[in-house]
Amino acid sequence: MSVRRHLAGRGGHLVWVVPALATLIVGLAGIGHAQPWRDELATWSAVTRPTGDLFRLTGTVDAATGPYYLLLHGWVVLFGDSATALRTPSALAMAGAAGLTAVLGRRLLGARAGLLAGLVFTVLPGTSRYAQEARPYALTTLFAVLATLLLVAALDRPGWTRWAGYAAAVAGLGLAHLLALTLLGAHAVVVLVAWWRGPTAAGLGAGDHSTRAPARDRRLLRWPLALLPAAAVLAPLLLTARSQRSNQLDWVEPARLPDLAALPGAVAQSGVLGGLLVGLAALGAGRAGRRALVPGVCVLLPVLLVYVAALAVPLWVPRYLLFTVPFGCLLAGAALAAVPAPAALAVVVLAGLLSLPDQQALRRSHGWPRSATVDYRGAAAVIAAGQRPGDVVVYSPRDGWLFLDLGVAYHLGARQPRDVLVVRDQRQRADLWATECARPAECLAGARRVWLVVAGRRDDPLAAVPGAKGDALRAGFTVEQVRPRAGVTVALLSRPG
């Protein structure tokens, strides 16, 4: 049997096994090298709390990420909280997304296109980037492809069992990331076209399965009914997250027109590969015709819906739209399937080679932008090397999203000096920040040596500390040493005499 016939058959497991294994291997390569960045530190802080404290946290902040935190909490109990352990679920999810992308491509565009789509997805730096991040984006991508695949299956052969599976996948999608529910707008278009013009017109009968559902089949009206259980599951989460939006996204700027042009490079984590993906997807859409409807609307509609909403409400964060990338890869797979196999594989290999600089960079640092990363590990190492019994630590700033205290605490663990100014820590506050004492000079009275950790590279770190805290430090201590690291400065202060 030829490779082509093997791929085209129902038993052609290579279609999904090869992309899934390749993505898993690439995702696990160097997974623990880059230190956790600020978003991952928030994850670590959440998932290492007792379950009760975790629920209290999600009632205050980060409710939208709460289901992911709960899942990872159980994982950490079993496998620990190393960078590798925290990120491995994302690597597994991204491998699953690659395999399901290939399966969906086989159904819609043919086995060859499905395999090539999965391989294109594998070599994108963005796939590795979010396969190696302890955040829910890889899981969201998995559920986005799974929900779309189950929708196609349900429209092809309607039945309550298939619709139930679809409803469960949609619920999982919303639990992973609420903004990914914009994918339902694309699903609505597919359902309407299939109902009005027939599944063939919606591009649902071009793969390995024949289309049996007639046009305007009333069974297709089960789609809105299938969404009701998912809506019931997601409604409480949506209401809680909505009330937290002003605190959760206060750092996001309103969307601008140039943001649309920058999106492919941002989600691909490479301007070159993002441009290549857009070009191949455009060619594939033209070649596939009506078969391009499902992947096409699954790319375009979520992006446009989020962009329009983000003009008025700060929502535009490129990684939130990562779940659209597999559908762009499906269109790229359609384009590559039109050329001889050696040429198509050469394009995939070339894309992989072009991705190498970005692949290497993301394994050095997960901070974004990479020009503004914070070396929490380096700061912790400075303290560990010079620490003495009785030392204390002070951070500036304590608010905002840099999480200097969490970064040092993650790397030092039980060896960290006493956080002398804290009167209520993150668990007591049920959020991600700490409350410091109102009279810093009194809280510092018994300290002889202070490790001061401030944001940015500072020649005079004491001058960078504002308010009463800075006044107390400047009045009672002198600087013994200053050790700048990327994005952070550590200074050792001591009392004179």
C-alpha positions in Angstrom: 0.0 0.0 0.0 1.4 3.4 -0.9 1.9 6.1 1.7 -0.8 8.2 0.0 -3.4 5.4 0.1 -2.4 4.7 3.7 -2.9 8.3 4.7 -6.3 8.4 2.9 -7.7 5.4 4.6 -9.7 5.4 7.8 -6.9 3.6 9.5 -4.3 6.2 8.4 -3.1 6.9 11.9 0.0 8.7 10.5 -2.2 11.6 9.6 -2.6 12.6 13.3 0.1 10.6 15.1 3.0 12.3 13.2 2.0 15.9 14.0 1.0 15.0 17.6 4.3 13.2 18.4 6.3 15.9 16.6 4.6 18.7 18.5 5.1 16.8 21.8 8.8 16.3 21.1 9.3 20.0 20.1 7.2 21.2 23.0 9.1 19.2 25.6 12.5 20.1 24.2 14.0 22.6 26.7 10.7 23.0 28.5 12.3 23.9 31.8 15.1 26.2 30.5 13.3 29.5 30.6 12.4 30.7 34.1 8.7 31.3 34.8 7.7 34.8 33.8 5.2 37.0 35.6 2.0 35.3 34.2 3.4 31.9 35.2 4.3 33.2 38.6 0.6 34.1 39.0 -0.3 30.6 38.1 2.2 29.1 40.6 0.9 31.4 43.3 -2.6 30.2 42.6 -2.2 26.5 42.1 0.1 26.0 45.2 -2.6 27.3 47.6 -5.0 25.0 49.5 -8.2 24.4 47.5 -10.2 26.7 49.8 -7.8 29.5 49.3 -7.8 28.9 45.5 -11.6 29.3 45.4 -11.3 32.5 47.5 -8.7 33.8 45.0 -11.0 33.3 42.0 -13.7 35.1 43.8 -11.5 38.1 44.0 -9.4 38.1 40.8 -8.6 35.8 37.9 -12.0 34.0 37.9 -11.7 33.3 34.2 -8.6 31.3 34.8 -10.0 29.6 37.8 -10.9 26.2 36.1 -7.4 26.0 34.7 -5.9 26.7 38.1 -8.0 24.0 39.7 -6.9 21.5 37.1 -3.3 22.4 37.5 -3.6 22.4 41.3 -4.4 18.6 41.1 -1.5 18.1 38.7 1.0 20.0 41.1 -0.1 17.8 44.0 1.0 14.8 42.0 4.1 16.1 40.1 5.4 19.1 42.0 5.8 22.8 41.0 9.0 22.8 39.0 8.9 24.8 35.7 8.8 21.5 33.8 6.0 20.1 35.9 3.9 23.3 35.6 4.3 23.4 31.8 3.9 19.8 30.9 0.1 19.8 30.8 0.3 22.6 28.2 2.8 20.5 26.1 0.4 17.6 26.2 -2.6 19.8 25.2 -0.7 21.4 22.3 0.3 17.9 21.0 -3.4 17.0 21.2 -4.3 20.1 19.3 -1.8 19.2 16.5 -3.3 15.7 16.2 -6.9 17.0 16.1 -5.9 19.7 13.6 -4.7 16.9 11.3 -7.9 14.9 11.8 -10.1 17.9 11.1 -8.1 18.6 8.0 -8.5 15.1 6.8 -12.3 15.3 7.2 -12.6 18.7 5.4 -9.7 18.8 3.0 -8.3 15.3 2.6 -5.6 13.3 4.4 -2.6 14.9 2.8 -3.8 18.4 3.6 -4.5 17.3 7.2 -1.1 15.9 7.7 0.6 19.0 6.3 -1.6 21.3 8.4 -0.5 19.5 11.5 3.1 19.7 10.5 2.9 23.5 9.8 1.3 23.9 13.2 4.2 21.9 14.8 7.0 24.2 13.4 5.5 27.5 14.4 7.4 29.1 17.3 4.1 30.1 18.9 3.2 26.5 19.2 6.3 25.8 21.2 6.0 29.0 23.1 2.5 28.2 24.5 3.3 24.5 24.8 5.9 25.6 27.3 3.7 28.1 29.3 1.8 27.4 32.5 -1.2 29.2 31.3 -4.5 28.0 29.7 -3.8 28.9 26.0 -2.7 25.5 24.9 -5.7 23.9 26.5 -7.9 26.5 24.9 -6.4 25.7 21.5 -7.1 22.0 22.1 -10.8 22.6 22.9 -11.2 24.9 20.0 -10.2 22.3 17.5 -12.0 19.5 19.3 -15.3 21.5 19.4 -15.0 22.3 15.7 -14.2 18.7 14.8 -17.2 17.5 16.9 -19.4 20.1 15.2 -18.4 18.8 11.8 -19.1 15.3 12.9 -22.5 16.2 14.3 -23.5 18.1 11.1 -22.3 15.2 9.0 -24.3 12.6 10.9 -26.6 14.3 13.4 -27.4 12.5 16.6 -27.8 13.4 20.2 -24.7 11.6 21.2 -22.6 13.7 18.8 -24.3 16.9 19.9 -23.7 16.0 23.6 -20.0 15.6 22.8 -20.0 18.9 21.1 -21.7 20.6 24.0 -19.1 19.2 26.4 -16.3 20.5 24.2 -17.8 24.0 24.1 -18.1 24.0 27.9 -14.5 23.0 28.1 -13.6 25.8 25.6 -15.3 28.4 27.8 -13.8 27.0 31.0 -10.4 27.2 29.4 -10.8 30.8 28.2 -14.0 32.7 27.9 -12.9 34.9 25.0 -12.5 31.7 22.9 -16.3 31.5 22.9 -16.1 33.9 20.0 -15.5 30.7 18.0 -19.2 30.0 18.3 -19.9 32.9 15.9 -18.0 30.9 13.3 -19.8 27.8 14.3 -23.1 29.6 13.8 -22.2 30.5 10.3 -21.3 26.9 9.4 -24.6 25.6 10.9 -26.6 28.2 9.0 -25.0 27.5 5.7 -25.4 23.7 6.3 -29.1 24.2 7.2 -29.9 26.6 4.3 -27.8 25.2 1.5 -26.9 21.7 2.7 -23.7 20.3 4.3 -21.9 20.0 1.0 -22.3 23.8 0.5 -20.7 24.2 3.9 -17.7 22.2 2.8 -18.5 19.3 5.2 -18.4 16.4 2.8 -15.0 16.8 1.2 -12.9 14.6 3.5 -13.0 10.9 4.3 -16.7 10.9 5.3 -19.7 11.2 3.0 -22.4 13.7 3.8 -25.8 12.2 4.6 -27.7 15.2 6.1 -30.1 16.8 3.6 -30.5 20.5 3.2 -32.7 22.3 5.8 -32.7 19.1 7.9 -34.5 20.0 11.1 -31.9 18.0 13.1 -29.4 20.7 12.5 -31.6 22.9 14.8 -30.2 20.8 17.6 -27.1 23.1 17.6 -28.7 25.9 19.7 -30.2 23.2 22.0 -26.7 21.7 22.4 -25.4 25.1 23.6 -27.8 25.3 26.5 -25.9 22.9 28.8 -22.7 24.7 28.0 -24.4 28.1 28.8 -25.6 26.8 32.1 -22.1 25.7 33.1 -20.4 28.9 31.9 -22.9 31.5 33.0 -21.7 31.8 36.7 -18.1 32.0 35.5 -19.0 34.6 32.9 -20.8 36.8 35.4 -17.9 36.6 38.0 -15.3 37.3 35.4 -17.2 40.3 34.0 -17.2 41.9 37.5 -13.4 41.5 37.7 -12.6 42.8 34.2 -11.6 46.3 35.3 -9.0 44.8 37.7 -7.9 41.9 35.5 -7.3 43.8 32.2 -6.4 47.3 33.5 -3.0 47.0 31.7 -4.6 46.4 28.2 -4.8 49.2 25.7 -7.7 49.7 23.3 -7.2 48.0 19.9 -5.8 49.9 17.0 -5.8 49.1 13.3 -2.1 48.2 13.2 -2.8 45.6 15.9 -4.6 43.5 13.2 -1.6 43.6 10.9 0.7 42.6 13.8 -1.5 39.7 15.0 -0.1 36.9 12.7 3.5 37.6 13.9 2.4 37.8 17.5 0.5 34.5 17.7 3.2 32.7 15.6 5.9 34.4 17.7 7.7 35.2 14.5 7.0 37.9 11.9 8.5 35.8 9.1 6.5 32.7 10.0 3.4 34.7 10.6 3.6 36.3 7.2 4.3 32.9 5.6 1.2 31.4 7.3 -1.0 34.2 6.1 0.3 33.8 2.6 -0.2 30.0 2.5 -3.6 30.4 4.1 -4.8 32.8 1.5 -3.6 30.5 -1.3 -5.3 27.5 0.4 -8.6 29.4 0.8 -8.6 30.1 -2.9 -7.8 26.5 -3.8 -10.2 24.9 -1.4 -13.3 26.9 -2.4 -16.3 26.0 -0.3 -14.2 23.5 1.7 -12.4 26.5 3.1 -15.6 27.8 4.8 -15.1 26.0 8.2 -11.4 26.9 8.7 -11.8 30.3 7.1 -14.6 31.5 9.4 -12.9 30.0 12.4 -10.0 32.2 11.8 -11.7 35.4 10.7 -14.8 35.7 12.8 -13.2 35.4 16.3 -10.5 37.8 15.3 -13.0 40.4 14.0 -15.4 40.0 16.9 -12.6 40.5 19.4 -11.1 43.4 17.5 -14.5 45.2 17.2 -15.2 44.6 20.9 -11.7 45.7 21.8 -12.2 49.1 20.2 -14.5 50.0 23.1 -13.4 47.5 25.8 -9.7 46.7 26.5 -9.5 43.1 25.4 -6.9 43.0 22.6 -4.2 40.6 23.7 -2.8 38.6 20.8 -2.2 35.4 22.8 -6.0 35.3 23.6 -6.5 34.5 19.9 -4.0 31.7 19.7 -6.8 29.2 19.3 -7.4 30.5 15.7 -3.9 29.4 14.6 -4.8 25.7 13.8 -7.5 26.9 11.4 -5.0 29.0 9.6 -2.8 26.0 9.4 -5.6 24.0 7.8 -5.8 26.5 5.0 -2.0 26.4 4.7 -2.2 22.6 4.5 -4.7 22.9 1.6 -2.3 25.1 -0.3 0.6 22.7 0.3 -1.4 19.7 -0.7 -1.8 21.2 -4.2 2.0 20.8 -4.9 4.1 17.6 -5.1 4.8 16.0 -1.8 8.6 16.7 -1.8 8.0 20.4 -2.5 5.3 20.6 0.3 7.7 18.9 2.8 10.5 21.3 1.7 8.3 24.2 2.6 7.6 22.8 6.0 11.3 22.1 6.6 12.2 25.6 5.4 9.6 27.0 7.8 11.2 25.0 10.6 14.6 26.3 9.8 13.4 29.9 9.7 11.8 29.4 13.1 15.0 28.3 14.8 16.1 31.8 16.1 12.7 32.4 17.6 12.6 28.8 19.0 15.9 29.4 20.7 14.9 32.8 22.0 11.7 31.6 23.6 13.6 28.9 25.5 15.9 31.5 27.0 13.1 33.7 28.2 9.3 33.7 28.3 9.0 37.4 29.1 7.1 39.5 26.6 8.3 41.7 25.1 11.7 40.0 25.2 13.4 43.3 25.5 11.7 43.9 28.9 12.1 40.5 30.7 12.8 40.3 34.4 15.5 38.0 35.8 13.8 36.7 38.9 16.2 33.7 39.1 19.2 36.0 38.9 17.8 38.2 41.7 17.2 35.2 43.9 20.7 33.9 43.2 22.2 37.2 44.4 20.3 37.0 47.7 21.1 33.3 48.2 24.8 33.9 47.7 25.1 36.6 50.3 22.3 35.9 52.8 22.9 35.7 56.5 20.7 34.7 59.4 18.4 37.5 60.4 18.3 39.2 57.0 15.0 40.6 55.7 13.8 41.5 52.2 11.9 44.5 50.9 10.3 44.9 47.4 9.4 47.9 45.4 6.9 48.1 43.8 4.5 45.7 45.5 1.5 46.5 43.3 1.2 46.0 39.6 2.0 42.9 37.5 5.7 42.4 37.9 5.4 40.1 40.9 8.9 40.7 42.2 8.1 39.0 45.5 6.5 35.9 43.8 9.6 35.6 41.5 12.1 35.6 44.4 9.9 33.4 46.5 9.5 30.8 43.7 13.3 30.4 43.3 14.3 30.6 47.0 11.4 28.7 48.5 12.0 28.2 52.3 15.4 29.9 52.0 14.0 33.4 51.3 14.5 36.1 53.9 11.6 37.3 56.0 9.4 39.7 54.0 9.6 42.2 56.8 7.0 44.8 55.7 4.1 42.3 55.0 1.1 42.4 57.3 -1.2 40.5 55.0 0.2 38.1 52.4 -1.4 37.0 49.1 -3.3 34.1 50.6 -4.7 36.2 53.4 -5.8 38.9 50.9 -7.2 36.2 48.5 -5.4 37.8 45.5 -1.9 38.1 44.0 -0.5 41.0 46.1 0.5 41.7 49.7 -0.4 44.5 52.1 2.5 46.3 53.8 2.6 47.9 57.2 1.5 51.6 57.4 4.6 52.6 59.4 7.6 51.1 57.6 10.2 52.6 60.0 8.6 50.7 62.9 8.5 47.4 61.0 12.2 47.8 60.0 13.3 48.7 63.5 14.8 45.3 64.4 16.5 44.7 61.0 20.3 44.9 60.6 20.6 44.0 56.9 18.0 44.4 54.2 17.9 42.9 50.7 16.1 45.5 48.6 14.6 44.3 45.3 13.5 47.0 42.9 12.2 46.9 39.4 14.5 48.0 36.6 18.3 48.6 36.4 19.1 51.2 39.1 22.4 52.8 39.9 20.8 54.2 43.1 18.1 51.7 44.1 17.3 53.5 47.3 16.2 56.6 45.3 13.8 54.4 43.3 11.7 53.5 46.4 8.8 56.1 46.9 6.8 57.2 49.9 7.3 56.3 53.6 9.0 53.0 52.7 11.7 54.8 50.8 12.1 57.4 53.6 12.5 54.7 56.2 15.1 52.9 54.2 17.1 56.0 53.3 17.0 57.2 56.9 18.1 54.0 58.5 20.3 52.2 56.1 23.3 52.6 53.7 24.0 50.7 50.5 26.7 48.0 50.7 26.3 46.5 47.3 24.2 46.8 44.1 23.7 43.9 41.8 21.7 44.7 38.7 20.1 41.9 36.7 17.8 42.0 33.6 14.8 44.1 34.6 15.6 44.1 38.3 18.2 45.4 40.8 19.1 43.8 44.1 20.8 45.9 46.7 22.1 44.9 50.1 21.5 47.6 52.8 22.9 47.7 56.3 22.5 49.9 59.3 25.6 52.0 60.1 27.7 51.2 63.1 
